[in-house]
Amino acid sequence: MKLILAIVNNDDSAIAASALTEAGYFVTKLSTTGGFLMVGNTTLLIGTEDTETENVIEILSKYCKTRKQATPSTASFGNGLSNESLPPEVTVGGAAIFVMNVEKDIKI
């Protein structure tokens, strides 16, 4: 059994989660905040059999696309970042996907 943790852009999360659910996967959505631009994103937790991992990744690849976005001018960047240190446009979206082994799966 695998646990797939996918961090996706908020703009892609609803359609990606719907596509995964429609394909028969159980998906849990968590609202999270990225550390670079300090904007919202969604972390999807997907539990699946080892043989289904690549199918989940294909679905995520289909619905989680990168795009260019203007750097927010009023964002609080933290850690010493300022508007002057960031480019006027950054690439956002896509997905950061982590696949982890699950030692035990219990449903109560």
Biopython code that builds the backbone (N, CA, C, O; Angstrom):
import numpy as np
from Bio.PDB.StructureBuilder import StructureBuilder

atoms = [
    (1, "MET", "N", (0.848, -1.179, 0.000)),
    (1, "MET", "CA", (0.000, 0.000, 0.000)),
    (1, "MET", "C", (0.886, 1.232, 0.000)),
    (1, "MET", "O", (1.959, 1.239, 0.603)),
    (2, "LYS", "N", (0.430, 2.272, -0.680)),
    (2, "LYS", "CA", (1.156, 3.536, -0.772)),
    (2, "LYS", "C", (0.270, 4.687, -0.307)),
    (2, "LYS", "O", (-0.953, 4.650, -0.442)),
    (3, "LEU", "N", (0.921, 5.708, 0.242)),
    (3, "LEU", "CA", (0.270, 6.972, 0.531)),
    (3, "LEU", "C", (0.907, 7.996, -0.385)),
    (3, "LEU", "O", (2.117, 8.215, -0.336)),
    (4, "ILE", "N", (0.098, 8.622, -1.220)),
    (4, "ILE", "CA", (0.580, 9.656, -2.119)),
    (4, "ILE", "C", (0.163, 10.997, -1.553)),
    (4, "ILE", "O", (-1.017, 11.254, -1.317)),
    (5, "LEU", "N", (1.146, 11.838, -1.343)),
    (5, "LEU", "CA", (0.933, 13.185, -0.843)),
    (5, "LEU", "C", (1.220, 14.113, -2.016)),
    (5, "LEU", "O", (2.354, 14.167, -2.493)),
    (6, "ALA", "N", (0.228, 14.835, -2.483)),
    (6, "ALA", "CA", (0.397, 15.720, -3.643)),
    (6, "ALA", "C", (0.043, 17.143, -3.248)),
    (6, "ALA", "O", (-1.080, 17.415, -2.822)),
    (7, "ILE", "N", (1.002, 18.048, -3.389)),
    (7, "ILE", "CA", (0.769, 19.458, -3.101)),
    (7, "ILE", "C", (0.486, 20.134, -4.432)),
    (7, "ILE", "O", (1.344, 20.185, -5.313)),
    (8, "VAL", "N", (-0.741, 20.657, -4.566)),
    (8, "VAL", "CA", (-1.180, 21.214, -5.847)),
    (8, "VAL", "C", (-1.701, 22.643, -5.655)),
    (8, "VAL", "O", (-2.058, 23.049, -4.550)),
    (9, "ASN", "N", (-1.733, 23.381, -6.746)),
    (9, "ASN", "CA", (-2.259, 24.740, -6.744)),
    (9, "ASN", "C", (-3.752, 24.703, -6.448)),
    (9, "ASN", "O", (-4.457, 23.806, -6.910)),
    (10, "ASN", "N", (-4.235, 25.678, -5.677)),
    (10, "ASN", "CA", (-5.670, 25.740, -5.369)),
    (10, "ASN", "C", (-6.536, 25.730, -6.626)),
    (10, "ASN", "O", (-7.626, 25.160, -6.627)),
    (11, "ASP", "N", (-6.049, 26.364, -7.701)),
    (11, "ASP", "CA", (-6.831, 26.430, -8.939)),
    (11, "ASP", "C", (-7.040, 25.056, -9.552)),
    (11, "ASP", "O", (-8.011, 24.854, -10.282)),
    (12, "ASP", "N", (-6.154, 24.106, -9.276)),
    (12, "ASP", "CA", (-6.243, 22.768, -9.859)),
    (12, "ASP", "C", (-6.845, 21.729, -8.919)),
    (12, "ASP", "O", (-7.205, 20.636, -9.355)),
    (13, "SER", "N", (-6.957, 22.054, -7.650)),
    (13, "SER", "CA", (-7.283, 21.042, -6.651)),
    (13, "SER", "C", (-8.667, 20.423, -6.815)),
    (13, "SER", "O", (-8.814, 19.209, -6.678)),
    (14, "ALA", "N", (-9.667, 21.220, -7.101)),
    (14, "ALA", "CA", (-11.036, 20.684, -7.189)),
    (14, "ALA", "C", (-11.173, 19.698, -8.338)),
    (14, "ALA", "O", (-11.729, 18.613, -8.165)),
    (15, "ILE", "N", (-10.670, 20.068, -9.509)),
    (15, "ILE", "CA", (-10.816, 19.175, -10.663)),
    (15, "ILE", "C", (-9.932, 17.933, -10.518)),
    (15, "ILE", "O", (-10.323, 16.844, -10.938)),
    (16, "ALA", "N", (-8.746, 18.089, -9.928)),
    (16, "ALA", "CA", (-7.873, 16.931, -9.715)),
    (16, "ALA", "C", (-8.505, 15.963, -8.721)),
    (16, "ALA", "O", (-8.517, 14.754, -8.952)),
    (17, "ALA", "N", (-9.030, 16.490, -7.618)),
    (17, "ALA", "CA", (-9.675, 15.634, -6.614)),
    (17, "ALA", "C", (-10.910, 14.955, -7.187)),
    (17, "ALA", "O", (-11.165, 13.786, -6.895)),
    (18, "SER", "N", (-11.680, 15.672, -7.998)),
    (18, "SER", "CA", (-12.866, 15.072, -8.628)),
    (18, "SER", "C", (-12.476, 13.951, -9.581)),
    (18, "SER", "O", (-13.116, 12.899, -9.599)),
    (19, "ALA", "N", (-11.432, 14.169, -10.371)),
    (19, "ALA", "CA", (-10.978, 13.141, -11.315)),
    (19, "ALA", "C", (-10.478, 11.905, -10.576)),
    (19, "ALA", "O", (-10.743, 10.779, -10.999)),
    (20, "LEU", "N", (-9.762, 12.107, -9.482)),
    (20, "LEU", "CA", (-9.282, 10.972, -8.694)),
    (20, "LEU", "C", (-10.438, 10.211, -8.060)),
    (20, "LEU", "O", (-10.444, 8.980, -8.057)),
    (21, "THR", "N", (-11.413, 10.933, -7.524)),
    (21, "THR", "CA", (-12.586, 10.297, -6.916)),
    (21, "THR", "C", (-13.381, 9.529, -7.962)),
    (21, "THR", "O", (-13.836, 8.412, -7.717)),
    (22, "GLU", "N", (-13.541, 10.142, -9.132)),
    (22, "GLU", "CA", (-14.268, 9.483, -10.221)),
    (22, "GLU", "C", (-13.568, 8.198, -10.665)),
    (22, "GLU", "O", (-14.220, 7.250, -11.103)),
    (23, "ALA", "N", (-12.246, 8.172, -10.550)),
    (23, "ALA", "CA", (-11.475, 6.982, -10.923)),
    (23, "ALA", "C", (-11.471, 5.931, -9.806)),
    (23, "ALA", "O", (-10.880, 4.862, -9.961)),
    (24, "GLY", "N", (-12.130, 6.237, -8.683)),
    (24, "GLY", "CA", (-12.269, 5.260, -7.617)),
    (24, "GLY", "C", (-11.293, 5.396, -6.467)),
    (24, "GLY", "O", (-11.228, 4.514, -5.610)),
    (25, "TYR", "N", (-10.532, 6.475, -6.425)),
    (25, "TYR", "CA", (-9.577, 6.679, -5.338)),
    (25, "TYR", "C", (-10.212, 7.494, -4.224)),
    (25, "TYR", "O", (-11.059, 8.351, -4.472)),
    (26, "PHE", "N", (-9.798, 7.218, -2.995)),
    (26, "PHE", "CA", (-10.232, 8.000, -1.849)),
    (26, "PHE", "C", (-9.237, 9.138, -1.669)),
    (26, "PHE", "O", (-8.028, 8.912, -1.613)),
    (27, "VAL", "N", (-9.751, 10.366, -1.578)),
    (27, "VAL", "CA", (-8.903, 11.548, -1.517)),
    (27, "VAL", "C", (-9.303, 12.399, -0.319)),
    (27, "VAL", "O", (-10.486, 12.651, -0.091)),
    (28, "THR", "N", (-8.309, 12.837, 0.439)),
    (28, "THR", "CA", (-8.525, 13.798, 1.520)),
    (28, "THR", "C", (-7.821, 15.084, 1.135)),
    (28, "THR", "O", (-6.650, 15.066, 0.756)),
    (29, "LYS", "N", (-8.539, 16.212, 1.231)),
    (29, "LYS", "CA", (-7.983, 17.513, 0.877)),
    (29, "LYS", "C", (-7.649, 18.294, 2.142)),
    (29, "LYS", "O", (-8.462, 18.387, 3.061)),
    (30, "LEU", "N", (-6.446, 18.853, 2.176)),
    (30, "LEU", "CA", (-6.020, 19.707, 3.276)),
    (30, "LEU", "C", (-5.654, 21.074, 2.710)),
    (30, "LEU", "O", (-4.949, 21.160, 1.705)),
    (31, "SER", "N", (-6.124, 22.130, 3.341)),
    (31, "SER", "CA", (-5.730, 23.480, 2.935)),
    (31, "SER", "C", (-4.372, 23.776, 3.554)),
    (31, "SER", "O", (-4.197, 23.678, 4.768)),
    (32, "THR", "N", (-3.408, 24.141, 2.704)),
    (32, "THR", "CA", (-2.058, 24.405, 3.167)),
    (32, "THR", "C", (-1.550, 25.713, 2.555)),
    (32, "THR", "O", (-2.174, 26.264, 1.648)),
    (33, "THR", "N", (-0.428, 26.197, 3.052)),
    (33, "THR", "CA", (0.161, 27.434, 2.549)),
    (33, "THR", "C", (1.592, 27.168, 2.146)),
    (33, "THR", "O", (2.357, 26.568, 2.900)),
    (34, "GLY", "N", (1.956, 27.616, 0.950)),
    (34, "GLY", "CA", (3.317, 27.439, 0.467)),
    (34, "GLY", "C", (4.279, 28.377, 1.174)),
    (34, "GLY", "O", (3.880, 29.443, 1.643)),
    (35, "GLY", "N", (5.528, 27.989, 1.252)),
    (35, "GLY", "CA", (6.520, 28.776, 1.954)),
    (35, "GLY", "C", (7.175, 29.856, 1.118)),
    (35, "GLY", "O", (7.744, 30.791, 1.680)),
    (36, "PHE", "N", (7.118, 29.765, -0.217)),
    (36, "PHE", "CA", (7.815, 30.731, -1.056)),
    (36, "PHE", "C", (6.993, 31.994, -1.264)),
    (36, "PHE", "O", (7.431, 33.084, -0.895)),
    (37, "LEU", "N", (5.805, 31.860, -1.850)),
    (37, "LEU", "CA", (4.946, 33.025, -2.083)),
    (37, "LEU", "C", (3.941, 33.243, -0.968)),
    (37, "LEU", "O", (3.216, 34.238, -0.969)),
    (38, "MET", "N", (3.892, 32.315, -0.008)),
    (38, "MET", "CA", (2.960, 32.397, 1.118)),
    (38, "MET", "C", (1.511, 32.491, 0.640)),
    (38, "MET", "O", (0.711, 33.241, 1.200)),
    (39, "VAL", "N", (1.183, 31.729, -0.395)),
    (39, "VAL", "CA", (-0.187, 31.685, -0.903)),
    (39, "VAL", "C", (-0.759, 30.292, -0.668)),
    (39, "VAL", "O", (-0.016, 29.332, -0.465)),
    (40, "GLY", "N", (-2.063, 30.194, -0.698)),
    (40, "GLY", "CA", (-2.736, 28.936, -0.435)),
    (40, "GLY", "C", (-2.514, 27.911, -1.527)),
    (40, "GLY", "O", (-2.408, 28.239, -2.708)),
    (41, "ASN", "N", (-2.447, 26.670, -1.101)),
    (41, "ASN", "CA", (-2.456, 25.550, -2.017)),
    (41, "ASN", "C", (-3.223, 24.428, -1.340)),
    (41, "ASN", "O", (-3.754, 24.610, -0.244)),
    (42, "THR", "N", (-3.283, 23.293, -1.971)),
    (42, "THR", "CA", (-4.025, 22.168, -1.415)),
    (42, "THR", "C", (-3.122, 20.953, -1.383)),
    (42, "THR", "O", (-2.429, 20.660, -2.357)),
    (43, "THR", "N", (-3.129, 20.250, -0.274)),
    (43, "THR", "CA", (-2.403, 18.996, -0.173)),
    (43, "THR", "C", (-3.421, 17.868, -0.238)),
    (43, "THR", "O", (-4.344, 17.800, 0.574)),
    (44, "LEU", "N", (-3.241, 16.987, -1.212)),
    (44, "LEU", "CA", (-4.127, 15.840, -1.380)),
    (44, "LEU", "C", (-3.454, 14.607, -0.794)),
    (44, "LEU", "O", (-2.290, 14.332, -1.084)),
    (45, "LEU", "N", (-4.179, 13.872, 0.021)),
    (45, "LEU", "CA", (-3.718, 12.597, 0.564)),
    (45, "LEU", "C", (-4.487, 11.497, -0.145)),
    (45, "LEU", "O", (-5.716, 11.455, -0.088)),
    (46, "ILE", "N", (-3.765, 10.607, -0.812)),
    (46, "ILE", "CA", (-4.398, 9.547, -1.589)),
    (46, "ILE", "C", (-3.782, 8.217, -1.173)),
    (46, "ILE", "O", (-2.580, 8.006, -1.335)),
    (47, "GLY", "N", (-4.597, 7.336, -0.646)),
    (47, "GLY", "CA", (-4.138, 5.995, -0.315)),
    (47, "GLY", "C", (-4.484, 5.059, -1.461)),
    (47, "GLY", "O", (-5.608, 5.068, -1.962)),
    (48, "THR", "N", (-3.502, 4.241, -1.878)),
    (48, "THR", "CA", (-3.750, 3.359, -3.014)),
    (48, "THR", "C", (-2.855, 2.122, -2.957)),
    (48, "THR", "O", (-1.876, 2.076, -2.212)),
    (49, "GLU", "N", (-3.207, 1.145, -3.745)),
    (49, "GLU", "CA", (-2.379, -0.046, -3.870)),
    (49, "GLU", "C", (-1.114, 0.294, -4.652)),
    (49, "GLU", "O", (-1.102, 1.233, -5.447)),
    (50, "ASP", "N", (-0.063, -0.465, -4.425)),
    (50, "ASP", "CA", (1.220, -0.220, -5.093)),
    (50, "ASP", "C", (1.068, -0.154, -6.610)),
    (50, "ASP", "O", (1.701, 0.675, -7.264)),
    (51, "THR", "N", (0.241, -1.010, -7.160)),
    (51, "THR", "CA", (0.092, -1.098, -8.621)),
    (51, "THR", "C", (-0.656, 0.094, -9.218)),
    (51, "THR", "O", (-0.633, 0.281, -10.434)),
    (52, "GLU", "N", (-1.308, 0.891, -8.399)),
    (52, "GLU", "CA", (-2.109, 2.019, -8.885)),
    (52, "GLU", "C", (-1.374, 3.359, -8.802)),
    (52, "GLU", "O", (-1.908, 4.384, -9.226)),
    (53, "THR", "N", (-0.170, 3.358, -8.268)),
    (53, "THR", "CA", (0.569, 4.600, -8.054)),
    (53, "THR", "C", (0.754, 5.394, -9.342)),
    (53, "THR", "O", (0.501, 6.598, -9.370)),
    (54, "GLU", "N", (1.189, 4.735, -10.397)),
    (54, "GLU", "CA", (1.442, 5.437, -11.666)),
    (54, "GLU", "C", (0.157, 6.019, -12.258)),
    (54, "GLU", "O", (0.187, 7.085, -12.873)),
    (55, "ASN", "N", (-0.964, 5.331, -12.077)),
    (55, "ASN", "CA", (-2.248, 5.843, -12.570)),
    (55, "ASN", "C", (-2.627, 7.133, -11.841)),
    (55, "ASN", "O", (-3.104, 8.081, -12.465)),
    (56, "VAL", "N", (-2.420, 7.171, -10.542)),
    (56, "VAL", "CA", (-2.700, 8.389, -9.764)),
    (56, "VAL", "C", (-1.819, 9.526, -10.258)),
    (56, "VAL", "O", (-2.300, 10.646, -10.432)),
    (57, "ILE", "N", (-0.550, 9.262, -10.484)),
    (57, "ILE", "CA", (0.378, 10.289, -10.965)),
    (57, "ILE", "C", (-0.041, 10.787, -12.347)),
    (57, "ILE", "O", (0.063, 11.982, -12.624)),
    (58, "GLU", "N", (-0.507, 9.901, -13.212)),
    (58, "GLU", "CA", (-0.989, 10.310, -14.536)),
    (58, "GLU", "C", (-2.191, 11.245, -14.426)),
    (58, "GLU", "O", (-2.270, 12.243, -15.143)),
    (59, "ILE", "N", (-3.121, 10.927, -13.537)),
    (59, "ILE", "CA", (-4.298, 11.782, -13.345)),
    (59, "ILE", "C", (-3.867, 13.156, -12.834)),
    (59, "ILE", "O", (-4.346, 14.179, -13.323)),
    (60, "LEU", "N", (-2.972, 13.180, -11.862)),
    (60, "LEU", "CA", (-2.486, 14.457, -11.341)),
    (60, "LEU", "C", (-1.775, 15.254, -12.437)),
    (60, "LEU", "O", (-1.946, 16.469, -12.529)),
    (61, "SER", "N", (-0.993, 14.584, -13.253)),
    (61, "SER", "CA", (-0.276, 15.251, -14.349)),
    (61, "SER", "C", (-1.232, 15.875, -15.350)),
    (61, "SER", "O", (-0.952, 16.934, -15.912)),
    (62, "LYS", "N", (-2.342, 15.226, -15.567)),
    (62, "LYS", "CA", (-3.332, 15.722, -16.533)),
    (62, "LYS", "C", (-4.013, 16.996, -16.046)),
    (62, "LYS", "O", (-4.300, 17.884, -16.849)),
    (63, "TYR", "N", (-4.276, 17.101, -14.739)),
    (63, "TYR", "CA", (-5.080, 18.207, -14.226)),
    (63, "TYR", "C", (-4.300, 19.277, -13.461)),
    (63, "TYR", "O", (-4.859, 20.327, -13.143)),
    (64, "CYS", "N", (-3.041, 19.038, -13.164)),
    (64, "CYS", "CA", (-2.242, 20.008, -12.404)),
    (64, "CYS", "C", (-1.178, 20.589, -13.325)),
    (64, "CYS", "O", (-0.108, 20.003, -13.489)),
    (65, "LYS", "N", (-1.464, 21.721, -13.915)),
    (65, "LYS", "CA", (-0.597, 22.337, -14.916)),
    (65, "LYS", "C", (0.139, 23.547, -14.335)),
    (65, "LYS", "O", (-0.369, 24.234, -13.448)),
    (66, "THR", "N", (1.346, 23.791, -14.855)),
    (66, "THR", "CA", (2.072, 24.990, -14.450)),
    (66, "THR", "C", (1.577, 26.176, -15.254)),
    (66, "THR", "O", (1.062, 26.028, -16.363)),
    (67, "ARG", "N", (1.743, 27.358, -14.674)),
    (67, "ARG", "CA", (1.334, 28.604, -15.328)),
    (67, "ARG", "C", (2.177, 29.730, -14.769)),
    (67, "ARG", "O", (2.767, 29.608, -13.696)),
    (68, "LYS", "N", (2.230, 30.822, -15.501)),
    (68, "LYS", "CA", (2.950, 32.014, -15.030)),
    (68, "LYS", "C", (1.977, 32.869, -14.219)),
    (68, "LYS", "O", (0.798, 32.983, -14.554)),
    (69, "GLN", "N", (2.496, 33.465, -13.149)),
    (69, "GLN", "CA", (1.667, 34.313, -12.290)),
    (69, "GLN", "C", (2.499, 35.512, -11.857)),
    (69, "GLN", "O", (3.683, 35.386, -11.545)),
    (70, "ALA", "N", (1.862, 36.669, -11.843)),
    (70, "ALA", "CA", (2.547, 37.868, -11.359)),
    (70, "ALA", "C", (2.810, 37.716, -9.870)),
    (70, "ALA", "O", (1.967, 37.197, -9.139)),
    (71, "THR", "N", (3.951, 38.156, -9.427)),
    (71, "THR", "CA", (4.289, 38.109, -8.009)),
    (71, "THR", "C", (3.388, 39.076, -7.262)),
    (71, "THR", "O", (3.328, 40.252, -7.622)),
    (72, "PRO", "N", (2.676, 38.611, -6.217)),
    (72, "PRO", "CA", (1.801, 39.514, -5.472)),
    (72, "PRO", "C", (2.598, 40.646, -4.834)),
    (72, "PRO", "O", (3.629, 40.409, -4.203)),
    (73, "SER", "N", (2.121, 41.868, -4.998)),
    (73, "SER", "CA", (2.864, 43.018, -4.503)),
    (73, "SER", "C", (2.637, 43.282, -3.024)),
    (73, "SER", "O", (3.444, 43.964, -2.393)),
    (74, "THR", "N", (1.567, 42.760, -2.465)),
    (74, "THR", "CA", (1.266, 43.041, -1.059)),
    (74, "THR", "C", (1.479, 41.834, -0.168)),
    (74, "THR", "O", (1.105, 41.861, 1.005)),
    (75, "ALA", "N", (2.072, 40.776, -0.701)),
    (75, "ALA", "CA", (2.254, 39.554, 0.086)),
    (75, "ALA", "C", (3.312, 39.756, 1.164)),
    (75, "ALA", "O", (4.267, 40.512, 0.983)),
    (76, "SER", "N", (3.128, 39.077, 2.272)),
    (76, "SER", "CA", (4.132, 39.070, 3.338)),
    (76, "SER", "C", (5.016, 37.858, 3.096)),
    (76, "SER", "O", (4.603, 36.723, 3.334)),
    (77, "PHE", "N", (6.222, 38.097, 2.629)),
    (77, "PHE", "CA", (7.072, 36.997, 2.201)),
    (77, "PHE", "C", (7.843, 36.336, 3.337)),
    (77, "PHE", "O", (8.246, 35.181, 3.201)),
    (78, "GLY", "N", (8.060, 37.019, 4.437)),
    (78, "GLY", "CA", (8.787, 36.422, 5.555)),
    (78, "GLY", "C", (10.219, 36.086, 5.191)),
    (78, "GLY", "O", (10.614, 36.215, 4.032)),
    (79, "ASN", "N", (10.977, 35.669, 6.144)),
    (79, "ASN", "CA", (12.365, 35.235, 5.960)),
    (79, "ASN", "C", (13.201, 36.205, 5.135)),
    (79, "ASN", "O", (14.086, 35.765, 4.401)),
    (80, "GLY", "N", (12.956, 37.489, 5.227)),
    (80, "GLY", "CA", (13.800, 38.468, 4.564)),
    (80, "GLY", "C", (13.514, 38.691, 3.096)),
    (80, "GLY", "O", (14.182, 39.511, 2.466)),
    (81, "LEU", "N", (12.551, 37.995, 2.530)),
    (81, "LEU", "CA", (12.237, 38.214, 1.117)),
    (81, "LEU", "C", (11.453, 39.508, 0.972)),
    (81, "LEU", "O", (10.623, 39.842, 1.817)),
    (82, "SER", "N", (11.717, 40.213, -0.080)),
    (82, "SER", "CA", (10.957, 41.422, -0.366)),
    (82, "SER", "C", (10.563, 41.406, -1.830)),
    (82, "SER", "O", (11.061, 40.595, -2.611)),
    (83, "ASN", "N", (9.671, 42.303, -2.191)),
    (83, "ASN", "CA", (9.234, 42.384, -3.581)),
    (83, "ASN", "C", (10.401, 42.607, -4.533)),
    (83, "ASN", "O", (10.371, 42.127, -5.666)),
    (84, "GLU", "N", (11.434, 43.330, -4.089)),
    (84, "GLU", "CA", (12.577, 43.625, -4.946)),
    (84, "GLU", "C", (13.411, 42.380, -5.229)),
    (84, "GLU", "O", (14.098, 42.322, -6.249)),
    (85, "SER", "N", (13.366, 41.383, -4.343)),
    (85, "SER", "CA", (14.198, 40.199, -4.522)),
    (85, "SER", "C", (13.509, 39.124, -5.360)),
    (85, "SER", "O", (14.124, 38.100, -5.659)),
    (86, "LEU", "N", (12.260, 39.329, -5.742)),
    (86, "LEU", "CA", (11.523, 38.350, -6.532)),
    (86, "LEU", "C", (11.315, 38.852, -7.950)),
    (86, "LEU", "O", (11.178, 40.056, -8.169)),
    (87, "PRO", "N", (11.290, 37.941, -8.913)),
    (87, "PRO", "CA", (10.993, 38.367, -10.277)),
    (87, "PRO", "C", (9.544, 38.823, -10.373)),
    (87, "PRO", "O", (8.724, 38.436, -9.540)),
    (88, "PRO", "N", (9.207, 39.645, -11.381)),
    (88, "PRO", "CA", (7.825, 40.126, -11.502)),
    (88, "PRO", "C", (6.843, 39.000, -11.823)),
    (88, "PRO", "O", (5.641, 39.135, -11.593)),
    (89, "GLU", "N", (7.351, 37.906, -12.348)),
    (89, "GLU", "CA", (6.496, 36.784, -12.717)),
    (89, "GLU", "C", (7.177, 35.480, -12.301)),
    (89, "GLU", "O", (8.384, 35.316, -12.484)),
    (90, "VAL", "N", (6.395, 34.553, -11.739)),
    (90, "VAL", "CA", (6.927, 33.256, -11.326)),
    (90, "VAL", "C", (6.067, 32.146, -11.917)),
    (90, "VAL", "O", (4.911, 32.367, -12.278)),
    (91, "THR", "N", (6.641, 30.951, -12.012)),
    (91, "THR", "CA", (5.896, 29.785, -12.471)),
    (91, "THR", "C", (5.270, 29.115, -11.257)),
    (91, "THR", "O", (5.966, 28.806, -10.290)),
    (92, "VAL", "N", (3.964, 28.890, -11.301)),
    (92, "VAL", "CA", (3.242, 28.236, -10.213)),
    (92, "VAL", "C", (2.480, 27.051, -10.787)),
    (92, "VAL", "O", (2.412, 26.872, -12.003)),
    (93, "GLY", "N", (1.918, 26.260, -9.918)),
    (93, "GLY", "CA", (1.093, 25.143, -10.355)),
    (93, "GLY", "C", (1.888, 23.862, -10.439)),
    (93, "GLY", "O", (2.937, 23.719, -9.811)),
    (94, "GLY", "N", (1.376, 22.935, -11.220)),
    (94, "GLY", "CA", (1.979, 21.612, -11.257)),
    (94, "GLY", "C", (1.648, 20.889, -9.963)),
    (94, "GLY", "O", (0.629, 21.164, -9.330)),
    (95, "ALA", "N", (2.497, 19.980, -9.581)),
    (95, "ALA", "CA", (2.285, 19.244, -8.340)),
    (95, "ALA", "C", (3.615, 18.760, -7.804)),
    (95, "ALA", "O", (4.492, 18.345, -8.563)),
    (96, "ALA", "N", (3.757, 18.816, -6.499)),
    (96, "ALA", "CA", (4.874, 18.163, -5.821)),
    (96, "ALA", "C", (4.290, 16.875, -5.250)),
    (96, "ALA", "O", (3.396, 16.912, -4.405)),
    (97, "ILE", "N", (4.800, 15.739, -5.715)),
    (97, "ILE", "CA", (4.211, 14.445, -5.370)),
    (97, "ILE", "C", (5.217, 13.617, -4.579)),
    (97, "ILE", "O", (6.368, 13.454, -4.984)),
    (98, "PHE", "N", (4.761, 13.101, -3.449)),
    (98, "PHE", "CA", (5.572, 12.239, -2.604)),
    (98, "PHE", "C", (4.848, 10.902, -2.478)),
    (98, "PHE", "O", (3.663, 10.869, -2.147)),
    (99, "VAL", "N", (5.542, 9.817, -2.737)),
    (99, "VAL", "CA", (4.961, 8.476, -2.634)),
    (99, "VAL", "C", (5.657, 7.771, -1.473)),
    (99, "VAL", "O", (6.878, 7.618, -1.464)),
    (100, "MET", "N", (4.853, 7.344, -0.491)),
    (100, "MET", "CA", (5.407, 6.737, 0.713)),
    (100, "MET", "C", (4.818, 5.351, 0.941)),
    (100, "MET", "O", (3.646, 5.101, 0.656)),
    (101, "ASN", "N", (5.644, 4.464, 1.457)),
    (101, "ASN", "CA", (5.164, 3.142, 1.823)),
    (101, "ASN", "C", (4.293, 3.239, 3.073)),
    (101, "ASN", "O", (4.580, 4.016, 3.984)),
    (102, "VAL", "N", (3.235, 2.448, 3.102)),
    (102, "VAL", "CA", (2.355, 2.383, 4.266)),
    (102, "VAL", "C", (2.562, 1.041, 4.935)),
    (102, "VAL", "O", (2.373, -0.011, 4.326)),
    (103, "GLU", "N", (2.952, 1.093, 6.189)),
    (103, "GLU", "CA", (3.210, -0.151, 6.914)),
    (103, "GLU", "C", (1.916, -0.880, 7.268)),
    (103, "GLU", "O", (1.839, -2.106, 7.203)),
    (104, "LYS", "N", (0.896, -0.096, 7.646)),
    (104, "LYS", "CA", (-0.371, -0.706, 8.058)),
    (104, "LYS", "C", (-1.498, 0.206, 7.648)),
    (104, "LYS", "O", (-1.385, 1.427, 7.755)),
    (105, "ASP", "N", (-2.588, -0.376, 7.179)),
    (105, "ASP", "CA", (-3.781, 0.354, 6.748)),
    (105, "ASP", "C", (-4.963, -0.195, 7.522)),
    (105, "ASP", "O", (-5.337, -1.356, 7.353)),
    (106, "ILE", "N", (-5.555, 0.638, 8.371)),
    (106, "ILE", "CA", (-6.689, 0.215, 9.186)),
    (106, "ILE", "C", (-7.869, 1.138, 8.924)),
    (106, "ILE", "O", (-7.733, 2.358, 9.019)),
    (107, "LYS", "N", (-9.010, 0.579, 8.600)),
    (107, "LYS", "CA", (-10.233, 1.364, 8.461)),
    (107, "LYS", "C", (-11.197, 0.925, 9.533)),
    (107, "LYS", "O", (-11.535, -0.255, 9.630)),
    (108, "ILE", "N", (-11.640, 1.870, 10.341)),
    (108, "ILE", "CA", (-12.543, 1.517, 11.461)),
    (108, "ILE", "C", (-13.910, 2.100, 11.174)),
    (108, "ILE", "O", (-14.832, 1.935, 11.972)),
]
sb = StructureBuilder()
sb.init_structure("model")
sb.init_model(0)
sb.init_chain("A")
sb.init_seg("    ")
for serial, (resi, resn, name, xyz) in enumerate(atoms, 1):
    if name == "N":
        sb.init_residue(resn, " ", resi, " ")
    sb.init_atom(name, np.array(xyz, "f"), 0.0, 1.0, " ", f" {name:<3s}", serial, name[0])
structure = sb.get_structure()
